[in-house]
Amino acid sequence: MNSDEPSFSRLRQSEIYINGISGQKPVVPISYIELKEAAEKKLSKEAFSYLAGGAGQETTISKNREAFKHWSIQPRMLRDVSALDTSIELLGHRYPVPFLLAPIGVLGLFHKEADKEVAQASAAEGVPMIFSSQASVSMEKCAAVMDDAPRWFQLYWSTSNKLVKSFVKRAENCGCQAIVLTLDTTMLGWRTRDLDLAYLPFLLAKGIAQYTSDPVFKELMEEHRDEDPDREKSITFSAICSLFKMSRNYPGSTFRNLVSGEPMRAVRTFIKTYSRPSLTWENLSFLRGITDLPILLKGILHPDDARKAVEYGMNGVIVSNHGGRQVDGAIPALGALPSITTAVDGEIPVFFDSGIRTGADIFKALALGANAVLLGRPYAYGLSLAGREGVREVIQNLRADFELTMGLSGIKSIDKITANPLESMKI
């Protein structure tokens, strides 16, 4: 059945071109390269390095992008693509496009309203947002501005199972539709840009809003009330400035925070509880036992790990190398995707993360077996340039780009891409 109704992509193109007649340009650059360059000019060196940087020499970031070049789309002609359907069904829910907003920590580095702006943008566009454990705004405050729009929660497994349980229960109460357990960050990668600047935002009480708003974390803070710092620090101007910044970033009045010492105690508690390198497959039974929400494992790069995820009752896997931020020289995420989709054999959905920049990237990931993808750095750059409107435009542009790629390739719905994955692809 054909349709003469204009598609989303055609409407988006027309909007841009018509606005251009009156001299109005898009809110944020449409080209990813220009988007990134514009964000770099606006952000502090510390903020940009934290977002754009990766592990070591950043070869994994490069490999993520190079992997897409190894595959080409082979369009087919004279197929009715007048009515295009980019919607998908995932874990019992219907979404308008096959992508979600990936969890990104410390969004407060890029915009004052941080996660809340992203939450409002994702709600307006109907694209699920995955709340980060390392958020600048609590999940409750984000959920409050989203009405019934879809949202998930990303979990970092801390050293306290009681805190893990509290996070999960809060996510349930906030209406989250799934739990995304990130596995590849039980230790921070060797991130050279951040190390050269000697900058880690968490030590200034940034990106710990999920913790400081949690009742169990506050109990843990009380346990550390009488602890002395690990070693004496000389009182320098820089140290005083850092203490002031920490007090300003922490909830409540800056003066009260300076006097109480609570921000420093929160940071010390966070450092002690943040991640758990001893995590194993056997620990998953604890998480499965405290929630009925679907659980997805993020950071899977090996087919054997994907098969284990099925064996341990997980509801999905996310093929990801953390955007190249953890292991320098790791396999590109796209390179791992085909073998992982083969390994799970349709028993659970497979998501893709790390390197998505364009609609063609989404098409290729779906053609290679992904059910949906996660979008990361691009929307954070949009946030830094124009807040929620910047995020919305990044989402709209990617949606339009993907829809056009699909239609111009002779594909009118998502299932036609995934039904015969390599039909429209060639090396």
Secondary structure, 3 states (H helix, E strand, C coil): CCCCCCCHHHHHHHHHHHHHHCCCCCCCCCCHHHHHHHHHHHCCHHHHHHHHCCECCCHHHHHHHHHHHCCEECCCCCCCCCCCECCEEECCEEECCCEEECCCCCHHHCCCCHHHHHHHHHHHHCCCEEECCCCCCCHHHHHHCCCCCCEEEEECCCCCHHHHHHHHHHHHHCCCCCEEEECCCCCCCCEHHHHHCCCCHHHHCCCCHHHHCCHHHHHHHHHCCCCCCCCCCCCCHHHHHHHHHHHHHCCCCHHHHHHHCHHHHHHHHHHHHCCCCCCCHHHHHHHHHHCCCCEEEEEECCHHHHHHHHHCCCCEEEECCHHHCCCCCCCCHHHHHHHHHHHHCCCCCEEECCCCCCHHHHHHHHHCCCCEEEECHHHHHHHHHHHHHHHHHHHHHHHHHHHHHHHHCCCCEHHHHHCCCCCCEEC
